[in-house]
Amino acid sequence: MSETLVRLEHIEKSFGANRVLNGVDLTVEAGEVHVLAGGNGAGKSTLINILGGAIQHYSGTVHFMDKPVHFGSPQDAIRQGISVIHQELSLVPDMSVLENLFLGDLPTRRGWVDFAAMSQQAKAVLARLGLEIDLQARVGSFPISTQQMVEIAKALRFEANVVVMDEPTSALNARESDRLFGVIGDLQRAGCGILYVSHRMEEIYRLASRISVLRDGTVVSTETPEALPPAKVAQLMVGDAVERAESKMETSTAPMGEVVFEARNITVRQGSRTLVDNISVMARPGEVVGLAGVEGSGCSELLWAIFGGIDRDSAGEVLLQGTRRHTATPQESVRAGLALVTNDRKTHGLILGSSVVENCALPNLVSFARRGWIVAAQMRTALTALCRSFSVRAESYDVEVGSLSGGNQQKVVLAKWHQTDPAVLLLDEPTRGIDVNAKAEVYEQIGRWQSAGKAILLITSDIHELLALSDRIVVLRQGRIAGEFKKDDATAEKVIGAAISA
């Protein structure tokens, strides 16, 4: 018989009139990976925050190591043996990797910070993840995938009895994910219990000992993977959304017409390193050009450089309809007709403390101004209609955008850029961290943009999504173009082979 490490009994939580958790019962056993599946807004984050001590006011009982507990803070939960890896990074960008790993928990010796011990422990935990980086470097200087690995390392450092992982691979490539899965296996063998949240079916069935499906704040099923096949999980989560998503991924048609967008000789350097090396890409009206590559390929840096948002040395030129346009800054790019959906909506896509309407207005405030003043009523009317057309679900569009689920936040990002009427959309992981229902709606919007003749550059780490949505795929490796495939010729093997071949 395995030991029960965590037992949640009839957990209930409301925010105002909104009931988020409705009598949740759940256990985590020693040595198991208990996968928690559910759509955006199902209550997963709230449940995790209760277990991790971030939410203290709720109904029901949390038992840990066979004793009722009530954690007063995340630090309290960590001290008692529960560590949480959140999907949204809790790092301080301007502090070093080392400082972030020990934030709030500095080891001391004779009253002084023991930097030698910090360095030794940091190297050991990063080595478990196969990560070799400069501990003194500013953590914000690294790509988001490396930051995600640092976030994971922070949690692993505490040697907890229970580790909660919320979408830990959402920013990782396949190689990094495999390293993490190896660490998860080590934790299981050591008797650690893992509560694992993921939207990715392949991960769920690779890792799960048991699967619980959460919908509308209620656990609707808990079974072994053998007793709960993927189709059933999807049906329990979101009904027919999987079928809707798959149908929308197959609607792409061959684009016609002359080249409408071209980026020529784009180069990005960071010190002595060349991140993007003289790359040129183009797109026709209604064409989705997929950009593929492993970590360090330069895909994201290419989009940032095109948009004028890169904080490193860059060169090259951007042409629309054959005419060179000024895109040295994001402001110039927006005026020229470009839009960039970044891979980290909470850092670069939204102002979390501002309302849904205010976020939608950001790229185009001037259109709602009269004689230098914002006409708030006009802005609210127009953007409320826009949010409804994008099916943004919120109690009110005046609430802070940070209070929305991940899928609805992403729809706000898309709506924000849609109202600028861009000619070119640069989409970096537009479906990252959202459920299949929200993905279906993103696919629908991409299809509408195609039909309207927009040119689209798309980055996605989901190879099936890349193949289904792209009319053409350009593969980058170490900052250079390593291959190009038309839709009919592209296969996962060809794309991945070009991305990793020496």
C-alpha positions in Angstrom: 0.0 0.0 0.0 1.4 3.4 -0.9 1.4 6.3 1.6 -1.0 9.2 1.1 1.0 12.4 1.4 -1.8 14.9 0.6 -5.5 14.5 1.1 -7.8 17.4 0.2 -11.4 17.1 1.5 -14.3 19.1 0.2 -12.3 22.2 -0.7 -14.5 25.1 -1.6 -13.4 28.6 -2.6 -15.3 31.6 -4.0 -14.2 35.0 -5.2 -17.2 37.3 -4.5 -20.1 35.7 -6.2 -17.9 33.5 -8.4 -17.7 29.9 -7.0 -14.3 28.6 -8.3 -14.0 25.3 -6.3 -17.0 23.3 -5.4 -16.2 20.5 -3.0 -12.9 19.2 -4.4 -11.6 15.8 -3.0 -8.1 14.8 -4.1 -5.2 12.7 -2.9 -1.5 12.5 -3.8 0.3 9.3 -3.0 4.0 8.8 -2.4 5.9 7.9 -5.6 3.0 8.8 -7.9 2.5 11.5 -10.6 -1.1 12.6 -10.1 -2.1 14.6 -13.2 -4.7 17.3 -12.8 -6.3 18.0 -16.1 -8.9 20.7 -16.8 -9.7 23.7 -19.0 -8.8 27.3 -18.4 -11.0 28.5 -15.6 -11.7 25.0 -14.2 -10.1 26.0 -10.9 -6.7 24.3 -11.2 -4.6 27.4 -10.2 -6.9 28.2 -7.2 -6.5 24.6 -6.0 -2.7 24.8 -6.4 -2.6 28.1 -4.6 -4.5 26.7 -1.6 -2.2 23.6 -1.5 0.9 25.9 -1.8 -0.2 28.4 0.9 -0.8 31.3 -1.4 -4.5 31.3 -0.6 -5.3 31.0 3.1 -9.1 31.6 3.2 -11.2 28.6 1.9 -13.6 25.9 3.2 -12.6 22.3 3.6 -9.5 20.5 5.0 -6.0 19.9 3.7 -4.3 16.9 5.3 -0.5 16.6 4.8 1.5 13.6 6.1 -1.8 12.4 7.8 -2.3 15.6 9.8 -4.7 18.5 9.1 -2.7 21.6 8.1 -3.4 25.2 7.2 -0.5 27.0 5.6 -0.1 30.6 6.4 2.1 31.4 3.4 4.0 29.8 0.5 7.1 29.8 2.7 5.1 28.0 5.4 4.2 25.3 2.9 7.8 25.0 1.7 9.1 24.6 5.2 6.6 21.8 5.9 7.4 20.0 2.6 5.3 21.2 -0.3 7.0 23.0 -3.1 5.1 24.6 -6.1 6.5 25.3 -9.6 4.1 27.9 -11.1 3.6 28.3 -14.8 3.9 32.1 -14.5 7.5 32.9 -13.5 8.2 34.2 -10.0 11.7 35.4 -10.8 13.1 38.9 -10.4 14.5 39.7 -13.8 17.2 42.2 -12.6 18.6 39.8 -10.0 21.2 37.1 -10.8 20.4 33.4 -11.3 22.0 32.7 -7.9 20.0 35.3 -6.1 16.7 34.1 -7.6 17.4 30.5 -6.6 17.8 31.5 -2.9 15.3 34.4 -2.9 13.9 34.6 0.7 16.0 31.7 1.9 19.6 32.8 2.0 21.9 30.4 3.9 24.1 32.1 6.5 27.3 31.2 8.4 28.2 33.1 11.5 25.7 35.8 10.6 27.0 36.3 7.1 25.5 35.1 3.8 27.3 31.9 2.8 27.9 32.5 -0.9 30.1 29.4 -1.2 27.3 27.2 0.0 24.8 29.0 -2.3 27.0 28.4 -5.3 27.6 24.7 -4.5 23.9 24.0 -4.0 22.9 26.0 -7.1 25.3 24.1 -9.3 24.1 20.8 -8.0 20.4 21.5 -8.6 21.0 23.0 -12.0 23.1 20.0 -12.9 20.1 17.8 -12.3 18.3 19.7 -15.0 21.3 19.6 -17.4 21.6 23.4 -17.2 25.0 25.1 -17.4 24.6 28.9 -17.1 26.4 31.8 -15.4 25.1 32.0 -11.9 26.0 35.7 -11.7 24.2 36.6 -14.9 20.9 38.6 -14.7 18.2 36.0 -15.0 16.1 38.3 -17.2 18.9 38.2 -19.8 18.1 34.5 -20.6 15.4 33.2 -22.9 12.1 32.3 -21.3 12.9 28.6 -21.6 16.0 29.0 -19.5 14.1 31.1 -17.0 11.5 28.3 -16.7 14.3 25.9 -15.9 15.6 28.2 -13.2 12.0 28.4 -11.8 11.9 24.6 -11.7 15.3 24.5 -10.0 14.1 26.9 -7.3 11.4 24.4 -6.3 13.6 21.3 -6.5 16.2 22.9 -4.2 13.9 22.4 -1.2 13.8 18.5 -1.4 10.1 18.6 -0.7 7.9 15.6 0.0 5.3 16.9 -2.5 6.1 18.9 -5.6 3.3 20.6 -7.6 4.2 21.4 -11.2 1.9 23.7 -13.1 2.5 23.4 -16.9 6.3 23.2 -16.3 7.1 22.4 -19.9 5.1 25.2 -21.5 8.2 27.1 -22.4 10.6 24.2 -22.8 11.8 22.4 -26.0 11.7 18.6 -26.3 15.3 18.1 -25.0 14.6 20.2 -21.9 11.3 18.5 -21.3 13.0 15.1 -21.4 15.5 16.3 -18.8 12.6 17.3 -16.6 10.9 14.0 -17.1 14.1 12.2 -15.9 14.1 14.3 -12.8 10.4 13.5 -12.2 11.3 9.8 -12.4 14.1 10.3 -9.8 11.6 12.1 -7.5 9.1 9.2 -7.8 11.8 6.6 -7.0 12.7 8.7 -3.9 9.0 8.5 -2.7 8.1 12.1 -3.6 4.5 12.7 -4.6 3.9 14.9 -7.7 0.8 16.8 -8.6 1.2 17.6 -12.3 -0.9 20.1 -14.3 -0.7 19.9 -18.1 -2.8 20.5 -21.2 -0.6 18.3 -23.3 -2.0 14.8 -23.8 1.3 13.2 -24.7 2.8 14.4 -21.4 -0.2 13.3 -19.4 0.0 9.7 -20.7 3.8 9.6 -20.5 3.9 10.6 -16.8 0.5 9.9 -15.1 0.0 7.3 -12.4 -3.5 8.7 -12.0 -5.5 11.4 -13.8 -8.1 13.7 -12.2 -10.3 15.9 -14.4 -11.4 19.2 -13.0 -14.3 21.0 -14.6 -16.1 24.1 -13.2 -14.5 23.6 -9.8 -15.4 20.0 -9.4 -13.4 16.8 -9.9 -15.6 14.9 -12.4 -13.3 11.8 -12.7 -10.2 10.2 -11.1 -8.9 7.1 -12.9 -5.7 5.4 -14.1 -4.5 6.3 -17.6 -5.6 2.9 -18.8 -9.2 3.5 -17.6 -9.3 7.1 -18.9 -8.3 7.3 -22.6 -7.4 10.7 -24.2 -10.7 11.1 -25.9 -12.5 10.7 -22.6 -10.3 13.2 -20.9 -10.9 15.7 -23.6 -14.7 15.1 -23.5 -14.7 15.5 -19.7 -12.7 18.7 -19.9 -14.3 20.7 -22.7 -16.9 18.6 -24.6 -16.5 18.9 -28.4 -13.7 21.5 -28.3 -11.1 19.0 -29.5 -13.0 18.2 -32.6 -13.5 21.9 -33.2 -9.8 22.6 -32.8 -8.7 19.8 -35.1 -11.2 20.9 -37.8 -10.0 24.5 -37.6 -6.3 23.4 -38.0 -7.1 21.9 -41.4 -8.6 25.0 -43.1 -5.4 26.6 -44.4 -5.4 27.1 -48.2 -2.6 27.9 -50.5 -2.0 31.7 -50.5 -2.1 33.6 -53.8 -0.7 36.9 -55.0 2.6 38.8 -54.8 4.8 39.0 -51.8 3.3 41.5 -49.3 5.9 41.3 -46.5 9.6 40.8 -46.6 12.3 41.0 -43.9 15.8 41.2 -45.5 19.2 40.4 -44.0 18.1 40.4 -40.4 21.0 40.1 -38.0 21.0 40.2 -34.2 24.1 40.1 -32.1 24.7 39.9 -28.3 28.2 40.8 -27.5 30.4 38.4 -29.5 27.5 36.0 -30.2 25.4 36.2 -33.3 21.8 35.1 -32.5 20.3 35.8 -35.9 22.7 35.6 -38.9 21.6 37.4 -42.0 18.2 35.8 -42.3 15.6 36.8 -44.9 11.9 35.7 -44.9 8.9 36.7 -46.9 5.1 36.1 -46.9 2.2 36.5 -49.3 -1.3 37.7 -48.4 -3.1 35.0 -46.4 0.0 32.9 -46.0 1.1 31.4 -42.6 4.9 31.0 -42.6 5.9 28.7 -39.7 9.3 29.3 -38.0 10.7 26.2 -36.4 13.8 25.5 -34.3 15.1 24.3 -31.0 16.3 26.6 -28.2 18.9 28.9 -29.5 17.7 28.8 -33.1 16.9 32.5 -33.1 13.2 32.3 -34.0 11.9 34.6 -31.2 14.9 37.0 -31.7 14.0 37.2 -35.4 10.4 38.3 -34.7 11.6 40.8 -32.0 14.1 42.3 -34.4 11.5 42.6 -37.2 9.2 44.4 -34.8 11.9 46.8 -33.4 11.7 45.5 -29.9 15.1 43.8 -29.6 17.3 45.1 -26.9 20.5 43.9 -28.6 22.4 45.1 -31.7 20.4 44.4 -34.8 20.4 45.1 -38.5 18.3 44.5 -41.6 15.3 46.0 -43.3 11.5 45.4 -43.5 9.5 45.9 -46.7 5.7 46.0 -47.0 4.3 45.9 -50.6 7.8 46.3 -51.8 8.4 49.6 -49.9 10.9 49.8 -47.1 9.3 50.8 -43.8 10.8 52.2 -40.6 10.5 49.5 -37.9 13.4 50.4 -35.5 10.9 50.7 -32.6 7.6 49.0 -31.7 5.8 52.3 -32.2 7.1 52.6 -35.8 6.2 49.0 -36.5 2.6 49.4 -35.3 2.3 52.5 -37.6 3.8 50.5 -40.5 1.2 47.7 -40.0 3.0 45.1 -37.9 1.7 43.4 -34.7 3.7 41.1 -32.4 2.1 38.5 -30.1 4.9 37.6 -27.7 5.5 34.2 -26.1 5.1 35.7 -22.6 1.8 37.5 -22.4 2.1 38.5 -18.7 5.5 40.2 -19.1 5.3 41.7 -22.6 1.7 41.3 -23.8 -0.5 42.7 -21.0 -0.6 45.2 -18.1 -2.1 42.9 -15.5 -3.3 45.6 -13.2 -5.2 47.4 -15.9 -8.6 46.6 -17.2 -9.5 44.4 -20.2 -10.6 47.6 -22.1 -7.5 49.5 -21.2 -5.3 46.7 -22.4 -7.1 46.5 -25.7 -6.7 50.2 -26.3 -3.0 50.3 -25.7 -1.7 50.0 -29.3 -4.2 52.5 -30.7 -5.1 55.0 -28.1 -4.8 57.9 -30.6 -7.9 56.7 -32.4 -10.0 57.3 -29.3 -8.6 60.8 -28.7 -10.1 64.2 -29.4 -8.0 67.3 -29.1 -5.5 65.4 -27.0 -8.1 63.8 -24.6 -9.3 60.2 -24.5 -13.0 59.9 -25.2 -13.6 57.1 -22.6 -17.2 56.3 -23.5 -16.4 55.9 -27.2 -13.3 53.7 -26.3 -15.3 51.5 -24.0 -18.2 51.0 -26.4 -15.9 50.1 -29.3 -13.6 47.8 -27.3 -16.4 46.1 -25.5 -17.8 45.1 -28.9 -14.3 43.9 -29.9 -13.9 41.8 -26.8 -17.3 40.2 -27.4 -16.4 39.3 -30.9 -13.3 37.6 -29.6 -15.4 35.7 -27.0 -13.4 37.1 -24.1 -15.2 35.8 -21.0 -15.1 38.1 -18.0 -17.5 39.3 -15.3 -17.0 42.8 -16.7 -14.5 44.2 -19.2 -13.6 46.7 -16.5 -12.0 44.1 -14.3 -8.2 43.7 -14.2 -7.0 41.5 -17.0 -4.8 39.7 -14.6 -7.9 38.2 -13.0 -8.9 36.3 -16.2 -8.0 32.8 -17.0 -5.0 32.2 -19.3 -7.1 31.5 -22.4 -9.1 34.7 -21.9 -5.9 36.7 -21.4 -4.6 35.4 -24.6 -7.8 36.4 -26.5 -7.4 39.9 -25.1 -3.8 40.0 -26.5 -5.2 38.9 -30.0 -8.1 41.4 -29.8 -5.6 44.2 -28.8 -3.7 43.7 -32.0 -6.7 43.0 -34.2 -8.1 46.5 -33.6 -4.9 48.1 -35.1 -5.8 46.3 -38.4 -2.2 45.0 -39.0 -1.1 43.8 -42.4 1.5 41.4 -40.8 1.1 39.4 -37.7 4.1 38.0 -35.9 2.8 35.2 -33.6 5.2 33.7 -31.0 3.6 30.7 -29.3 0.0 32.1 -29.6 -1.5 29.0 -27.9 1.0 28.6 -25.1 -0.5 27.6 -21.8 -4.2 27.6 -23.0 -6.7 24.7 -23.2 -8.0 23.1 -26.3 -11.2 25.1 -26.2 -9.3 28.4 -26.2 -6.9 26.9 -28.9 -9.9 26.3 -31.2 -10.8 30.0 -30.9 -7.3 31.0 -31.6 -7.3 28.8 -34.7 -10.5 30.4 -35.9 -9.0 33.8 -35.5 -5.9 32.8 -37.5 -8.2 31.6 -40.2 -10.1 34.9 -40.3 -6.8 36.8 -40.6 -5.8 34.5 -43.5 -9.1 35.1 -45.2 -8.6 38.9 -44.8 -5.2 38.6 -46.6 -3.0 39.1 -43.6 0.5 37.8 -43.7 1.4 35.7 -40.7 4.7 34.5 -39.2 4.1 31.8 -36.6 6.3 30.2 -34.0 4.9 27.2 -32.1 6.7 24.5 -30.1 3.8 22.1 -30.9 5.0 20.3 -34.1 1.5 19.1 -35.0 0.1 22.6 -34.7 3.0 23.9 -36.8 2.4 21.4 -39.6 -1.3 21.9 -39.6 -1.4 25.7 -39.5 1.6 26.5 -41.8 1.5 27.0 -45.5 5.3 26.9 -45.5 7.8 26.2 -42.8 11.3 27.9 -42.4 13.6 26.0 -40.1 16.2 27.9 -38.2 19.3 26.4 -36.5 21.8 28.5 -34.6 20.6 31.7 -36.1 20.6 30.6 -39.7 18.1 29.1 -42.1 18.6 25.3 -42.1 15.7 24.3 -44.3 12.4 25.2 -45.9 9.4 23.0 -46.6 6.1 23.6 -48.4 3.0 22.3 -46.6 2.6 19.2 -48.8 6.3 18.2 -48.3 6.6 19.0 -44.5 6.7 16.2 -42.0 7.7 16.1 -38.3 10.7 14.1 -39.1 12.0 16.5 -41.8 11.4 19.6 -39.7 12.9 18.2 -36.5 15.8 16.7 -38.5 16.6 20.1 -40.1 16.4 21.8 -36.7 18.9 19.5 -34.9 21.2 18.2 -37.6 24.8 19.3 -37.3 
